[in-house]
């Protein structure tokens, strides 16, 4: 492993777990290791804090918490994390990485689609989400629900960790456009909605949380959608996404100069996503979009993000969707927490 550069696949992550380089407070869940990432789980409590922070060199997360903690919430019976608040959560997993192994975290797809902003913290860390090579210590997560209040428990999974050796080369960068065609162009989050139980799949009526949006043609006949400042939208990519079996990809926001909006909090795409081998040919990327200071008129096909492809050290022994997937063969789709909302009836 040391002489290869790339993202570590399923079987190598399992090797690190067996060696104690990645450990956990409780037994591993059967589906916790993905083809090129590891799901991370909440522990039994969180701290409500008055501000986000980075520990910085020479300080631990717990030491910095003494400056900003307001109160501690017990998660053992479930607890609601309120929208607009910031929390710090210790995670069940911890690391004792070899000197040549680093890591990067990202929100899970379902987390980004309900507008819960999460970032990984490590002791002595000078940046969010990045874990330095050879890091040994606990993991923490900053959680800040932006639109909906959410119910969480010990074991709730909000982010995932991708392990790597060296600096993987960028194999390809593809631009991603937005699709505003069809009877429903996207969904806009409703303000003042109820609580989303993040462990309850297919347990929420989407009409209580979302408003279906219809694009209108402009003078040139191109569909367009007006993004209101501060609102959160779910849209879909124009192009189908395919990730080869020996590669992984991360979606990153396009340069802000193209528009006053941010796209895609959750950016990892596992090997095999959207491929014929994984029975998902034609899968679209779902885009989480937030407009910023000014209204912005978005056109069908407009470039909104970039997809960056990187190599794995070897082909993973499991491909995307090995336990089934809520997002394979997807088009415009809400998170797994919501019941199916048929497009044909969405605007009625």
LINBEL-V734335 format. One record per residue. N is the residue number from 0. SS is DSSP state (H for helix, E for strand, C for the rest). PSI is psi in degrees with one decimal (NA if undefined). BURIAL is b if it has 24 or more other C-alpha atoms within 12 Angstrom, else e. Layout:
BEGIN
N_SS_PSI_BURIAL, N_SS_PSI_BURIAL
END
This chain:
BEGIN
0_C_-34.6_b, 1_C_-27.4_e, 2_C_6.2_e, 3_C_143.4_e, 4_C_129.4_b, 5_E_-178.3_b, 6_E_138.1_b, 7_C_134.5_b, 8_C_176.8_b, 9_H_-53.8_b, 10_H_-31.8_b, 11_H_-35.9_b, 12_H_-42.0_b, 13_H_-36.3_b, 14_H_-42.7_e, 15_H_-36.1_b, 16_H_-42.7_b, 17_H_-30.0_e, 18_C_-5.4_e, 19_C_7.0_e, 20_C_-26.5_b, 21_E_121.1_b, 22_E_171.8_b, 23_E_156.6_b, 24_C_-26.8_e, 25_C_164.0_e, 26_C_148.6_e, 27_C_143.1_e, 28_C_147.1_e, 29_C_-31.2_e, 30_C_20.1_e, 31_C_-30.7_b, 32_E_121.9_b, 33_E_175.4_b, 34_C_-32.2_b, 35_C_29.2_b, 36_E_167.6_b, 37_E_124.3_b, 38_E_139.5_b, 39_E_147.4_b, 40_E_144.1_b, 41_E_148.1_b, 42_E_-149.4_b, 43_E_7.3_b, 44_E_163.6_b, 45_E_159.2_b, 46_E_132.2_b, 47_E_127.1_b, 48_E_157.5_b, 49_C_-12.1_e, 50_C_151.0_e, 51_C_157.3_b, 52_C_164.0_b, 53_C_137.2_b, 54_C_-37.1_b, 55_C_167.8_e, 56_C_134.4_e, 57_C_-0.2_e, 58_C_148.8_e, 59_C_166.1_b, 60_H_-42.8_b, 61_H_-38.6_b, 62_H_-40.7_e, 63_H_-30.3_b, 64_H_-29.2_b, 65_H_-24.1_e, 66_H_-23.2_e, 67_H_-10.5_e, 68_E_138.7_b, 69_E_-50.8_e, 70_E_165.2_e, 71_E_135.6_e, 72_E_132.0_b, 73_E_129.1_e, 74_C_-1.0_e, 75_C_-31.9_e, 76_C_12.8_e, 77_C_145.3_e, 78_E_148.7_b, 79_E_126.6_b, 80_E_119.6_b, 81_C_142.7_b, 82_C_143.4_b, 83_C_-1.0_e, 84_C_161.2_b, 85_E_135.5_b, 86_E_151.5_b, 87_E_126.0_b, 88_E_125.7_b, 89_E_144.6_b, 90_E_158.5_b, 91_E_-24.8_b, 92_E_148.9_b, 93_E_164.4_b, 94_E_148.2_b, 95_E_71.3_b, 96_C_147.0_b, 97_C_159.0_b, 98_C_-23.8_e, 99_C_4.4_b, 100_E_128.0_b, 101_E_-178.8_b, 102_E_161.4_b, 103_E_138.8_b, 104_E_158.3_b, 105_E_151.3_b, 106_E_148.0_b, 107_C_157.5_b, 108_H_-44.2_b, 109_H_-27.8_b, 110_H_-47.8_b, 111_H_-33.3_b, 112_C_-12.3_b, 113_C_17.3_b, 114_C_41.7_b, 115_E_115.9_b, 116_E_119.6_b, 117_E_146.6_b, 118_E_143.5_b, 119_E_142.5_b, 120_E_143.2_b, 121_E_156.4_b, 122_C_137.5_b, 123_C_13.3_b, 124_C_137.7_b, 125_C_1.6_e, 126_C_147.1_e, 127_C_147.3_b, 128_C_-20.0_b, 129_E_132.2_b, 130_E_122.6_b, 131_C_153.5_b, 132_C_136.9_e, 133_C_10.1_e, 134_C_136.0_b, 135_E_116.1_b, 136_E_-174.5_b, 137_E_167.5_b, 138_E_143.8_b, 139_E_160.2_b, 140_E_132.7_b, 141_E_131.8_b, 142_E_127.8_b, 143_E_92.7_b, 144_E_128.3_b, 145_C_-36.6_b, 146_C_-44.5_b, 147_C_142.5_b, 148_C_146.8_b, 149_E_147.7_b, 150_E_126.7_b, 151_E_165.1_b, 152_C_170.2_b, 153_C_131.2_b, 154_C_-13.2_b, 155_C_135.1_b, 156_E_118.0_b, 157_E_-23.8_b, 158_E_175.9_b, 159_E_155.8_b, 160_E_130.8_b, 161_E_123.1_b, 162_E_147.6_b, 163_E_157.9_b, 164_E_138.2_b, 165_C_-158.4_b, 166_C_94.2_e, 167_C_137.3_b, 168_C_149.9_e, 169_E_116.1_e, 170_E_-34.6_e, 171_E_148.2_e, 172_E_121.3_e, 173_E_137.3_b, 174_E_144.2_b, 175_E_124.4_b, 176_E_169.6_b, 177_E_143.0_b, 178_E_115.6_b, 179_C_15.9_b, 180_C_174.2_b, 181_C_165.5_b, 182_C_-28.6_e, 183_C_117.6_b, 184_C_-25.2_b, 185_E_-175.1_b, 186_E_138.6_b, 187_E_133.5_b, 188_E_139.5_b, 189_C_137.3_b, 190_C_150.9_e, 191_C_36.4_e, 192_C_179.5_e, 193_C_-167.5_e, 194_C_139.8_b, 195_E_121.9_b, 196_E_110.5_b, 197_C_-4.1_b, 198_C_7.7_b, 199_C_99.2_e, 200_C_137.5_e, 201_C_32.2_e, 202_C_6.6_e, 203_E_141.2_b, 204_C_117.7_b, 205_H_-26.6_b, 206_H_-19.5_b, 207_H_-13.9_e, 208_C_-17.7_b, 209_E_151.6_b, 210_E_126.5_b, 211_E_139.4_b, 212_E_140.2_b, 213_C_127.7_b, 214_C_153.6_b, 215_E_143.8_e, 216_E_141.8_e, 217_C_-168.6_e, 218_C_-25.2_e, 219_C_2.6_e, 220_C_10.6_e, 221_C_131.1_e, 222_E_139.6_b, 223_E_155.2_b, 224_E_129.6_b, 225_E_120.5_b, 226_E_123.7_b, 227_C_142.5_e, 228_C_135.7_e, 229_C_-2.2_b, 230_C_156.9_b, 231_E_132.4_b, 232_E_149.8_b, 233_E_119.6_b, 234_E_179.2_b, 235_E_154.9_b, 236_E_151.9_b, 237_E_-38.3_b, 238_E_144.4_b, 239_E_147.8_b, 240_C_132.7_b, 241_C_129.9_b, 242_C_114.8_b, 243_C_158.3_b, 244_C_-22.9_b, 245_C_19.7_b, 246_E_164.0_b, 247_E_165.0_b, 248_E_155.3_b, 249_E_131.9_b, 250_E_130.0_b, 251_E_152.7_b, 252_E_146.5_b, 253_C_164.1_b, 254_C_133.2_e, 255_H_-17.7_e, 256_H_-15.2_e, 257_H_-9.6_e, 258_C_155.8_b, 259_C_66.0_b, 260_E_159.2_b, 261_E_139.1_b, 262_E_133.2_b, 263_C_94.5_b, 264_C_-40.8_b, 265_C_112.5_b, 266_C_3.9_b, 267_E_135.4_b, 268_E_122.0_b, 269_C_159.5_b, 270_C_134.6_b, 271_C_-8.9_b, 272_C_128.2_b, 273_C_4.5_b, 274_C_159.6_b, 275_C_-34.2_e, 276_C_-35.3_e, 277_C_13.0_b, 278_C_38.8_e, 279_C_24.9_b, 280_C_125.6_e, 281_C_10.9_b, 282_C_137.3_b, 283_E_158.5_b, 284_E_133.0_b, 285_E_132.4_b, 286_E_125.7_b, 287_E_116.2_b, 288_E_130.9_b, 289_E_124.0_b, 290_E_147.4_b, 291_C_-121.5_e, 292_C_-30.0_e, 293_C_153.8_e, 294_C_146.9_e, 295_E_131.4_e, 296_E_111.9_b, 297_E_132.7_b, 298_E_149.6_b, 299_C_131.4_b, 300_C_-6.7_b, 301_C_138.0_b, 302_E_129.0_b, 303_E_-13.2_b, 304_E_174.0_b, 305_E_143.5_b, 306_E_117.7_b, 307_E_120.6_b, 308_E_134.7_b, 309_E_154.3_b, 310_E_154.1_b, 311_E_159.9_b, 312_C_-28.1_b, 313_C_165.0_b, 314_C_131.6_b, 315_C_148.1_b, 316_C_-11.6_e, 317_C_138.8_b, 318_C_168.7_b, 319_C_136.3_b, 320_C_14.4_b, 321_C_-24.6_b, 322_C_16.5_e, 323_C_154.5_e, 324_C_141.7_b, 325_C_-14.3_b, 326_C_0.9_b, 327_C_142.8_b, 328_C_28.2_b, 329_C_156.1_b, 330_C_-131.7_b, 331_C_116.4_b, 332_C_135.5_b, 333_C_175.1_b, 334_C_167.5_b, 335_C_-10.6_b, 336_C_-13.5_b, 337_E_145.6_b, 338_C_160.4_e, 339_C_134.1_e, 340_C_102.4_b, 341_C_130.2_e, 342_H_-35.4_b, 343_H_-23.6_e, 344_H_1.3_e, 345_C_-29.3_e, 346_C_5.0_e, 347_C_NA_e
END
